Structures are given as C-alpha cells and as structure tokens.
Amino acid sequence: MDLKRSSGILLHITSLPSAFGIGDVGSAAYEFVDFLAASGHHYWQLLPLNPTDEAYSHSPYSSFSAFAGNPLLISPELLEKDGYVDLEDFPKPKNISEEKVHFSAVQEYKEELFSAAYKSFKKKKSNTNFKAFCKEHASWLDNFSLYKALRKKYKSEAWFSWPTEFRDRKKTALKKVRKELAEDIEKEQFIQFLFFSQWKSLMDYAHKKKVKLFGDIPFYVNHDSADCWANAEYFKLDEKKMPTHVSGVPPDYFSETGQLWGTPVYNWKEMEANDFDWWVKRIHQNLLLFDLVRLDHFRAFAAYWEVPAGEKTAINGKWVKSPGNKFFILLKREYPKMPLIAEDLGSLDKPVYKLLEKFRFPGMKVLHFAFGEDRRDNPYLPFNHEANSVVYSGTHDNNTSVGWFKKASRIEKKHLKDYTAQRVTVKNVHKVLHRMALASVAKLAIVPLQDLIGLGEEGIMNTPGTTKNNWSWRAKPGQIPTEQIPELKELNEVYGRLPESTSKDT
C-alpha cells in the first residue's frame, strides 16, 4: 500500500473513560475521534476487537473467535438510546474502577444487559436488519453462535472435551442440537449484531471526521475456539482433536528456553489446497472493522517455530516454512492495495525480508530500541528509517517512554542525549520521543496516548511473558489531553503530518 504522511494515536477501546468499568463504543469513543480530528491525527490504532476471556486474562490476542466482536465493548448508553434497555433498572456494579478494568464485574453487569436487550428484541415486530446481518456473516456466525451455545450447555468446557458427536461435528447431532439450543444460538447472534452495528456507526463517524481506524490481527488462534472447532482440518490435530504440535518462539537473548505459546499450529498444506479460504475471510472480516491492519508475528508467514505437543519449553522446536508468498499473491488479487502493516520486530531472516520487499509491506520502527551501543547500523535509529514504515515511540507491549527512560542503561541515556543535543529527563522524554517520531521520514508516526500525557509505569498496557495486571489500564476522565489540541495540531503541521496536507487518503 502507499501510505501518506500522517500520524495517529494508539489507544485500545477498553482504555477509554466510561461510567461502566470499561471503555466501549459509546460517547467517549466519539469524543476521542473528535480529539484526533481536531489535533490533526489521521489514525486511531487499536488492539484486536475479538472476544476476550478470563481464562486468558482477557488478552485481546487470545480469543475463542477470530471473527466475532467483543461483547464487553458494546455501549450500554447506545443500548438505551436504541430502546433495548432502561439503564435505571441496572445499578452499576460497585467494584469497578476509573483506572483499571475489573473484567469479572464488567462481564457480569453486561451479561445482564444483554439478556434484557435480547428480551426487548424478541418483542419487536421487525428484525430485518438482524436477519440481513446473520445472512451476511453466516460463514462464521453460524458456527460461532453454536459453539457458544454448546459451551454454555457444557458449562464452559473446551470443545475437545464435548461428547464425540459434537467434538467431531457429526451432521445429524449438530442438526438436532441446533433446534434444541435455538434460543441460545439466536441470542449470541443478536449480541454480535449489536457489536457490529455499534462499531459500524463509530467507523462511519470517524470517516466523516477523516479519521481512519488501524487494527491488529493475532497470527494464531486458541485451541479452544470456534475457528479450531469448525475448521479442525486447518490445524495440526490428532484423531482426538488434540494438537500434535504447538506454537512458540525459540530461545534467544531474552529467554534461554524460548517462549511456549501453546496454540495449535496451522496445517498449511490443507489451507493451501483450499486457496487459504479461512485466512482470506479473516482478512476480509478485519477490513470490515478497520481501514488498515497490522499482521502480528508477521515473520511466521515465512517460517514458524513448531514445538511437539507435551514439551515443557520451546527449546526442542524447529523452524517450518510457511507458504506466505503464495498466500499474499492470492490475497493481492482480492485486495490490490494490501492495506496491511507487518509486525517485523525481533530476529528476522532473509525469507522474511523477501516477503516484506516483494509485497512492499510497511514495517515497524520503535524508538525505544534505537539508542543502544550501535550508533550506526541500528535499524531503529531515525536516520536509518525507511519512508515505507510506521514509527512508534513505544507500543502496547513496551513500557511507557517515561518508564523506559527510568530503566534505560547509562549508554542509552547518553546516546539519546547526544543524538538530540539536549538534556533529556523523565519530565521531557515523552515529548522528545514524540517529536522524534513526527520528524522521522517514516510515512506514519504513532504514539501511545500514555506517551502524549507523560505517564510512567502505571500506564503499561501489557508486559510480554506475564499474565497478571495486563490489558486493564484505563485513561481516567479528563486524561484525554484536549488542552493540548492546538500544540498537537501545530506539531503535526510542522512535521507535514496533517491530513489536509495529503492529496489523497490511504
């Protein structure tokens, strides 16, 4: 794709202020779009919007569906506005916070709302829009809603523990249970209808304001997911539908044993035999939600680290080639502009670079990685940036810039000071890196909201390799820096990143 020079802010929906314990697609999201537009930003970058689960610490990168939307992001205010509920009938949970998402409390509250909204929906005479939605999304929604209904029937047990006729998707058994669970199935479809309807309204509003939405696609999906259940042949599973091999990354400088992620790896031969239909549909689904999408763990499209199931660490894995070249050739026929960004951080090899170059995927440049001992060849140093890339101060997987600087080595601090020819401190480092990102030749510059307002470690969204205290950070009411609008717009103008300065949108 041909990126135009512009800027954006990274902030997940869950991190928005709201009165309901979690950021959602309601008024605060619209106000954030207004803030982006007024301050001269062209992109709002978000994390994946798929459903999250307590079993996976509500990580947006570990979902039981690669296609469904996260019900927790549905706005109670909009449910009331559309006549589905009266919020006075639902006292807000007491154990919620303005600073953190307490997912269990939020989930309990919203499930009550959805039940009431569904009852209201059933009383309405017209459901034309709902039927049209179900028809449009049938390729994934039929399986997802049945999966959720069966999961409820079997008290949240994973699908590979269900009775064999359901585990193995015997047609007669599925036909019978669809009738038995018809109401639960329709309710799940209705909840998805609510999510996609609210999201489309937000996206339409953003486009009117000339703001584009920048999303994210995790590479792998969970074993216990509607996708793995409905497409078992596309994963390396045995006759009992258990993984024969699982995902991870090999040992490196940061970990002597590597990382064992544990999700089933793809059966690429089977996918290729079917023209990668599942992956093409997945890209299509995300492009209904976003204008631009980041492909997480991009290097796995060239080769992935495969570990035999049952291993305790990732040490005894091996590299296996992926048919990424064939997949992207086919995908380019469907999407000639290829609005995709490659998450190309970490250790890469020639096949990965060939994929990046052949399809001209913009890569990522993170400034936190720029100021080590290598003062010449470090690819993250601004003078080594390429125009066809996205520059970040930091990402959702990094410390904030203030937190990073506090823990930076003496060499990093000195290099940053020498590079900028100014005194850099914990009080100004976020502003220094913000300006550096905007000044880069990289076409798109993204800064997390935490770096705009100078938060320390209290603003960390995720610490890779840990499972506690992640994904829950929220901006408190008043923390969206509307008072900075003139300053931010001027910075975008100074560095040629105002949307108005581009001849065409991306």
N, C-alpha and C positions, 0 to 999 in steps of 0.2 A: 504494500500500500504506500501511498505518497502522503506522508504526514506533513501538515502545515505547521509553521512555527507557532506554538501556543503553550499554555500552561494549565495546570489543574491541581486539585487538592485531593489527597487520599483520606477518606473517612468512611468507615462502614456504616450502614444504616443503623445497626444496633447501638452505635456510639452517639447517635443524635439525642438531644434532650427530649424528654416527653414526661407526661404525668403518669405513665403506665408501666414504669420499671424497665423499659427497653425502648430504644429508638425504633420508629416504624415509618410507614409510608404516609403518615399524616402531615399535619401543618408544619412541623419542624423540617420535614424533607423539602417542602415547597419553599420555606423560608431560606433553607440552605442553597437551593437553586438560585433564589433571588440574590443571595450574598455572592455566589460565584459569578453571576452575570454582572452585578454592579462593580465587582472588584477586578473584572477583566479576565476571569478564568474561563477557559473553553471546555474543560473536562472535570467530571466528578468521578474519581476512581473508587470502586467498591470491591469488597471481597465476594466470594461466591454467595448466591442467594438461595441455595438448596436447603432443605430441612436439616436442622441440627438435632442432636440427641444427647441426653445426659450421659449415656454410656461412653460417648466420645468427647466428653467435657464441652459439648456444644461447639466444637470446632466446625467452622464452615467448610473445612477441607475434608471432613469425614461425615458423609451423608448416606442415608438409605435410599436416595434417589439422585441421579444426575440430571433429571429433567424437572422435577417438581419445585415449587417455590416454598419458602419457609413461612409457615403459618404465623410464627411469632412476630413477623414483620407486618402483619395486617393491622391497619389502624382502627382502634375502637371508635375514634371520633367519626371516621368515614362510615363505619358500620351504622352508627346512629344517624348520620346525615342521610344515608340511603334507606332508612326506615327499618332496618333489621333488628335493632335493639334500642332500649332506653337505658342509658348508662347509669341513671339513678337507681336502677334495680340491681346494680352490680357494684357494691362497695369495693374500692381499690384495695388490693392486699396491703397489709401493714408492713410486712417485711420486704419492702422494696427500697431502692436507694437511687439518689440522683447521680452518684459517682460510679456505681458498678451495677451490672446486670445480675440479678439473682434469678437465674433461669427457672428454677423449680417453681417459685412463686408466680412468676410471669406466665409460665405454661399452664398452671392450674387455673389462673384467672382467665386467660384467653380461651381455654377449652370450654369454660362455662359460657363465655360469649358466643363461641361458635355453635354450641348446642342450641342456644336461644335463637341465634340468627338462622340456623337451619330450620327450626320450627316455624319461624316467621316466613321463610322462603316457601315452605310447604303449603302455607295458607294462601300464597299469592296465586292468582289465576294464570298469569303469563310468565313463562320461563324460556322464552325464545332465545335470549342471549346465552342462557346457560346451556341449552341444547346445542347451539352453534359452537360454543366453546368446547363442549365434550366431543363433538364431531371433529373439530379442527385438531384437537390434541389426543385423539383416540389411540394413536400409535404407542404412546407411553402411558396415558392416563388410565386406560382400561386395566393394564397390569398393575400400575401403581396403586390404584384405589382398591383392587382386590387384594394385593399384598398387604396394605394397611388394615383392611378388614380382617384378613386371616391372622395378622399379627395380634390384633385385638382379641380375636377368638381364642388364640393360644397364649394369651397373657404375655405378650411381648417376646415370646421365644423366637429365636432366629429361624428363618425359613428352612434351613437344612436340618432342623430338629422336628419339623412338622411330620405328620403321617405321610408315608411314602407316596400316596396318590397325589398329595398336594405338593410335596417336595419335588416330585418328578413331573408335575404338571400334566397328570392324566386328564385327557379331554372330558371324559364323562364326569369325573369327580369335580372338575372346575366348573362345568356347566351347572351341575347340581348346586354347588356351594354359592355360585353367583346369585341364584334365586333365594337361597337361604339368607344370605348376607346383603340382600339388595339395598336395604336402607343404610347400612353402614358404608357400603360402596358409594352410594349417591352422596352421602354426607361428605366423604373425602373428596369427591369430585367437586362438590359445592365449595368447600374450603379453598381448593385450588382455583376455582372460578373467582372467588373473592380476591385472592392474592393477585392473579394476573390482571384482573380488572383494575384494581387499585394501582398496580405497577404501570399499566399502560397509560393511565391518566397522568401519573407523575412524569413518565417519559415524554408524553405529548407536551406537557407544560415546560419541561426542560428544553425541548426542541424549539418551542416558541421563544424561549429566552436565549437561544443559541448556545445552550449548554449540552454537551454530549456525555453519555454515560459509558464508563470504562469498567468492564467487568473482569472476571477471573474464572478459569476452568481448571479444577484439580485434574491431574493426569489419571490417577487411579480412582476406583470406587470401592466401597466396602464390600466384603463378602456378604454380610447380611444387608442386602439392598434389593430393591425391586428390580434393578437392572441385572444383577447377577442371577437372580431367581428366574427372570423371564428370558435371559439370554445366556444360559449356562454354557452353551457350546462356544461362546466367545471368551471363556476363561479356562485356565488350566485347572480342571477339577477332576476328581476320580469318580467312580461309579456311585459313591455315596454323596457326591456333590461337595466334597471337601477339597481344599486346594492341594495340589501336588507341589506347587512352587509359589513363593510369595515375594513381595516387593521389598526393596530397601536400597541402600547405597553402601559402597564398600568402605573399608577402613581408610581413614585419611588423617591429616594433621590434627583435626579436631576430635577424632574418635578412633581409638585403637581397634574397636570391634565393629565399626561402621554403625549404620542405623538400620534396624529391622522394623519396617513399617507394617508388614504382616498382611497387607491386602493381596488378594489373588492377582496374578499377572495375566495379561491378555494372551489368548490363543490367536496370534496374529495371522496364522495360516488360514484359519476359519474365517476371520474377519475379511481378509483379502479376497477369499473365494466369494464373498458376498458384497464386494465393492465397498467395504468399510461402512456399510449402511448405518450401523449404530453410531459410529463416530461422526458421520456426516449429519445425522439427525441431531446429535448432541451439539454440534457447532451451530446448526440452524436454530435450535432452541435458544441458545445463548444470544444469538443475534436478534432474537425477538425481544430480548431484555436489555441488550447493550448495543452501543454503536461500535465499540472497539473491545476486543477481548484479549486478555493475557493468557498464554498457554503455560500453566505451571509445570515445572520439571520438564522443560522442553527437550533437554538432552535425551530423554527416554524415547523420543521419536526416531532417534538414530540408533541407540542401543540402551538397554535397561539392565539393571543388576538383579539377577534372579537367584533366589535362595531356596534350597529344598525345604519343604514344609517340615516343621518339627525342630528346626535349628533354633538354638537359643540366642545366637547373634548372627550378624550378617557376614561374618568372616568367610564362611565356606560357600559363598555365592560365585557367580560367573557372569560375564557380560554376554548378552544375547542381542543380536541385531534385530532392529525393528524396520518394517517397510515404510518408514516415514516418507521417503521420496515418492513412492507410488501413491501413498495416501494424499499427499499435498498436490500432486499432479491432478488427481481426480477432484480434490476439493476446489482447486483453482477453476475448474470448469463450472462449478456451481457458484463460486464467489470470486470472480476475476480480480476484484480489488483486494481480496485477502486481508480483511481488517483485523489482523492478529499481531500480537506482540509476543516475543519469545522471552520467557524467563530463562536467561542464559547465564545465570550466576554459578560460580563454583568451577570445578575442574571439567574442562571440555576437551574434546579431541577433534581430529580433522573431519570425521564424518558429520559431527555436529556443525562445525563451521561451514562445511559444504552446503548443508541444508539451509543455514541462515543466509548464505550468499546467494544460492540458487533462487530462493523464493523471496529474497530481499525483506526478510522479517526484521523489523526493528528489535534491537536487543536492549538490555538494561545497564545503566551506569550508576552505581551507588557511591556517593561521595564519602561515606563513612569508610570505604575500603581504599581510599585514594592516597592516604598520607603515611604509608609505612616507609621502610628503608629504601625501596626502589623509587628513585626520583626521576626516572626517565621512561621506563617501559611499562609501568603500571597502567593497565587499560582504563582504570577509573579516574586517573588524573585528567582534569578538564582539557589539557592540550592534546590528549590522546582520544578524546571523544569523537564519535562519528555523527554526522548530521542525521543519519537514519537510525536514531536511537532515542530512548527515553531516559532522562537523567533524574535521579532521586537524591534528596538529602539522605533519607533512610526509607525503609519500607515497614510494613506491618510486622515483619519478622526481626526487625532490628530494635535496639534501644532508641529512645528519642535522641536528637542531636545533643541536647544538654546532658543527658545520661551517658551518651557515648563519650563526650568530651571529658567528663569527670573520670572515666575509667581508661581513657586513652593513654598510651605509653608516652614517655618523655619524647621519644623520637617523633611520634605522630603529632604531638602538640607543637614541637619546634618546626617540623615540616610545614604544618598548617600556617604557623606564624610567618615563616619565611615566604611561603607561597603567596600569602595575602598582603604581606608588608604592613601588617597592623597587629596590634595586641588583641589576641583572641582570648576571651574568658567565658566562664559559664553563663555570664549575663548576656553575651552578644553572639555566641557561637551559632545559635539557631538562625540569626539574621545574616551572619556571614555566609553560612552554607546555603541559605535561601537565595541570596544574591548570586552566589557562585553557580547554583543550578540554573537560574534565569539567564546568566551570562553565557552558559555553555552553548556550543554550536548544535547540540542535540535539539532536534526539532520540538520535542515535547519535554517540558520540565514539570515534575510532580513533587509536591511537598506534603507530607502528612500534616493534618491540622495541628497535631501536638507540637510540630516544629514552628508553625506560624505563631503560636501563643507561648512558646518557650517552656514547655513542660519538661520536668525531669523524669526519673524512672517511674513515677506514679502514672505516667501516660503510656507505658508499654502496653501494646495490644497482645503480643504473643512472644513467648520465649521458646524457640525450637528446642525439642528434646525434653520438654517438661509438659505436664498435663494439668497443673494446678494454676489458678489465678490468671488464666488466659481468656482472651476473647470477650472480656467483660467490661473493659474501660469505656466510660461514657463522658462526653463533654457536659459539664454542668450548665444549667440555664445561665445565659449571659456570657458563656465562654466562646461562642462563635464571635470572632472579633469584628463586629460590624463597625466599630470605631476606626478600624484600620482600612476601611474600604478605599478612601482617597489615596493613602500611601501604597496599598497593594496595586491599585489600578495604575498609579504612576510608575511603579516598578515594572509592571507588565508592558507599559508603553515604552519605557526607557530601553528595555531589552527586546523590543519588537515582538512581543507575545500577545498583544491584544487581538481578539478575534476579528475586530474590524480591519486589522491590517493585513488579513489574508484575503486573497481574491476569491477562493472557494473553500467550502468546508471539506474536511477529510471524507 
